[in-house]
């Protein structure tokens, strides 16, 4: 089985990994998903968040904060 170079950046995260790397609590991650602010995809039975989708979600939350909206 090929090994993954640990120096390569992650491109997708499980929901648990998304919680760890984002610092958001589990219920907030699921709220962002249901609000359509955090895009996910499935592979088999598992749900993942791409690094790009997480970055876009954080940028959206930052923009909302800058415009005086609450998240």
PETA-V319010 format. One record per residue. N is the residue number from 1. PSI is psi in radians with two decimals (* if undefined). Layout:
[[N PSI] [N PSI]]
This chain:
[[1 2.34] [2 2.59] [3 2.70] [4 2.30] [5 2.06] [6 -0.25] [7 -0.25] [8 2.44] [9 2.57] [10 2.47] [11 -0.30] [12 2.60] [13 2.55] [14 2.98] [15 -0.75] [16 -0.71] [17 -0.64] [18 -0.72] [19 -0.78] [20 -0.82] [21 -0.48] [22 -0.52] [23 0.00] [24 2.55] [25 2.77] [26 -0.81] [27 -0.55] [28 -0.67] [29 -0.83] [30 -0.61] [31 -0.76] [32 -0.65] [33 -0.83] [34 -0.50] [35 -0.13] [36 0.21] [37 -0.37] [38 1.94] [39 2.47] [40 2.94] [41 2.75] [42 2.52] [43 1.93] [44 -2.24] [45 0.00] [46 2.54] [47 2.39] [48 2.75] [49 2.19] [50 2.69] [51 -0.66] [52 -0.74] [53 -0.67] [54 -0.75] [55 -0.74] [56 -0.70] [57 -0.80] [58 -0.71] [59 -0.70] [60 -0.77] [61 -0.69] [62 -0.76] [63 -0.71] [64 -0.71] [65 -0.71] [66 -0.49] [67 0.21] [68 0.12] [69 2.68] [70 2.55] [71 *]]
